């Protein structure tokens, strides 16, 4: 297990974002275990469990829940988030069109706040696994491109990770160590 040292007391959140079934949860959990720090789980999984459908109000409730879960864990020098408001922003655009003012304002506040924020963007080069909450089995490459474009437009520090799980973990670990040393 790696340790987080004193120069990183400002705090760093690493959010893993991207298309459905691209390995976000696996990578987030592996990194949290490797560094011995918390991983904020994807709020939508528990929120949508048992629901047959959802609407715009549900997506905003999910956004607020994801934000609150992450904020509650911000006392740690290093934190991993299995999704964040970047995912909610893309989800909103794809499902409802346009953007939502609260999501945009809160995401901007996160990106410009005192806590540093970086992103890992797994490529959808792993096999699709059916899941009742997944909606876009054939749109993963287009969604991945949308995430990349959004991260670039936000000026976010990010790294794309691809390949088999061990390769992804090694590249992600190297990136996190680099971000921690800044």
N, C-alpha and C positions, 0 to 999 in steps of 0.2 A: 504494500500500500504506500502510495506517495503521500507527502505531507504538503500542506499549504503553509508557506512561511510568512514572516512579519511584513515584508514589503508589499504584500497583497491585502493589507488590512482595509483598503477602500472597498474591496469586494468585487468579485467577478461572477456574473451569471453567464453561463453558456447554455443557450437554448438550441435544441435540436428541432429543426423545422423541415417541412418538405411534403411531398406527395404522400398519399395514402400508401401503406404497405411498402415503405422504403427503408424500414429498419430503425425508425426513430426511437421507439421505446427500448428496444434491445440495446442500442448504442447508449442511450441516456443512463440506463441501469448499469451497464458495464462500466461506464466512466465514473459514475457515482461510487460504485464498489471499488474501483481502482484507486480513486483519490480519497476514499473514506469520508465522503461528504453526502449531504442529502440530494435526493432527486425529487423534484416536484412532478407529480404524476399528471397525466392528461385529464383535466377535469371533466371533459365531455364524456368520457367513458362511464363514469359513475352517474353523471347527470342524465344521460340518455338511456341508461340500462332499463330495459322493460318498456321503453316508449316505442310506439309504432311509427310515429312521425314527429316532426318538429317544425317550428316556425321561427320568424325573425326574433321574437321575444325570447325564445329558448337560446338562440345563438348569443344574444346579448347577455343573458344570464350565465351562459357558459364562459363568455369573455370575462365577465366580472368575477366569476368563481375562480377562473385560472389566474387572474391578476391577484386576487386576494390570497390564494394558496401560495403563490410565489412571494408576495410581499411578506407573508407570515414567516417565510423561511429566510428572508434576507439578512438575518443576523450572522450568517455563516460567511466566512471569507470567500469560499467557492461554493457555487450552487449550480446544479444542472436542472434544466427544465425540459421535460418531455412535451414540447410544444409551447407556444406563447402567443402573444397577440398578432404576430406576423401570420400565423396559421389562421387565426380568426379573421384577419383582414382578407386573406385570399379566399377563405371559405365564404365570407360575406359577398365578395365580388362575384364569385362563381355562382352562388346560389340565388342571390337577390339583386345583383348588379350594383354598381356604384360603391360607395363606402359609407361607413357609419361614423358620425362625429365623435362619439365617445371612444371608439376603438382607435381612431386616428389620433386624437388628442392624447390618449393614455399611452399609446405606442411612442409617440414623439417624446412625451415626458420620460418614458423609460430610457429611450436612446440618448437623451441629453442630460439625464440625471447624474448624481454623484457615483452611483454604482456602475462599473464598467459592464458592457454587454457585448458578447460575441456570439456567433452562430455557426453551427454545423449543419450542412445541407446534404443529407444522404441522397445518392442517386437512386432512382427506382430500377436498379439492375438486379434485383433479387426477385424470385418468383412471387407472383400474386398469391396471397392466402385469403380465401373468403372469410368475411367477418360481417355480421349484421350491420355494423356501423359504417362500413366502407361503401362508397357510392360510385367510384370512378375507376373501374378496373382497366379501362382502355385509354384513359386520358392521363396516365401518370407522366409520360414524357412532357406533355404540354403543361401540366401542372408544375412539374419540376422547373421548366423554363420560366414559368410565371413567378415562382419563388425566387429564382436567381435574379430575375429582373427587378423584383421588389427590393431584395436585399441591396442590390447595387444602387437603386434609386434612393434608398434610405441612407446610403453611405455607411452601411454596417460592415464591421469586420466579420468575414465569414470564410469558411473553407468547405468545399465540396468533398465528400468522401464517397468512395465507391469500392466495388470489389467484394470479396468474401469477408465475413464478419471479423476475422482476426486482422486483416489488412485495414479495414475501416477503423477498428479500435486503435491500432498502432498509429495511423495517421492522425486520428482525433486526439489521442494522448499527446503526441508531439505538438499539435496545434495548441492544445490547452496549456502545456508547459511553456510554450512560447508566449502565449498571451499573459500567463502569470508572471513571466520575467520582465514584462514591460513596465 
